């Protein structure tokens, strides 16, 4: 039995060390059956993808909240505290509820040997059942087909993007990765896809056809036009079937965030069309305006940006967004990554655009080593620190007037550095 969240987290970390990422749905199905199948007691939307899951989820969430629906969300990883992963509306699960849920489920969890991520998934399902949410938006952790969230039968599925990530687990080609992501597609459940590249798009289309699931594709069934960059926002127009919205305003930077917003808005329109929801344009516009997402091109000060880009595709859109927003500035990066990521490809992209590079490492099992990072980068102006706090301090103290300082490479790194930087900037 656990008396504090710290005790619970220590237990979860022991599960992670013992089991790692042990994929498969057998344990989840057995545990959830023993707990009365809480995942069947609420409506849901399921989201998979290489990048953009969290941003798309947040758009859907904020629009649902504006419409008055009690909305549960399950996301990963967390930035500052585990409670962030399980929320109803904009309120994190309380420590009291977390402890009550895990203590109730503990005998079953121990019997079947659940992993870290499986346990949190189970607790989210139990919480959403307990609180009787109107709908929950569930983000996969990794992949889709064998992800522990893939025990739900949602109202609709969303696949945001396909890129080369977790190749040691999901496959070495876009088609193989798409096969895993498309595993969330259920029989006769409509699916929205933001995948543009032909190879993975074809895999998703084939899976949708196999499951008799109506497929709605970005640039085909939902189209974006009139993209405009404003000072603090960006705007676009969206056509989905017979519905057209002109000049939707979104607060997150980057052309890729318009794609994510379009997928989120289209999901809402599908709820209206397929399931009789009555979410109006005013709720959609207000929800979009509220859909900021911490750690995604987040501007902490005029010169400091943090971004959770953790694969080559993420770094590509980060650099593109920097050039859109700050075309006349130089870019000084503080970077680290996990060992199982394509950090060499990420650093090659950064090398092409960085004025200087600060490398560091974080204290988690999967962290890359400084030696590996130093070998991967060919940039002349680089320096390395074993302590990420020293790297952050060096960055803050050496950033020049004409530079933007960007902390990136891993959402886990962002989780460490974000509260540290916020304290530094405030005080």
Secondary structure, DSSP 4 states (H G I P E B T S, - for coil): --SSHHHHHHHHHHHHHHH-S---SHHHHHHHHHTT-GGGSS-EEEEE-SS-HHHHHHHHHHHHHHTT--EEEE-SS-SS-GGGGEEETTEEPPHHHHHHHHHHHHHHHHHHT--HHHHHHHHHHHHHHHTT-SEEEEE-SS-STTSTTTT---SEEEE----S-SHHHH-SSHHHHHHHHGGG--TT-EEEE---SHHHHHHHHHHHHHTT--EEEBTTTEEEEEEEE-SS-EEEEEEETTEEEEEEEE-S-SHHHHHHHHHHHHHHHHHHHHH-----HHHHHHHHHT---TTSSEEEETTEEE----SHHHHHHHHHHHHHH-TTSEEEEEE--BTTS-HHHHHHHHHHHEEEEEE---SSTTBPPHHHHHHH---SSEEE-SSHHHHHHHHHHH--TTEEEEEES-HHHHHHHHHHHHHHHH-
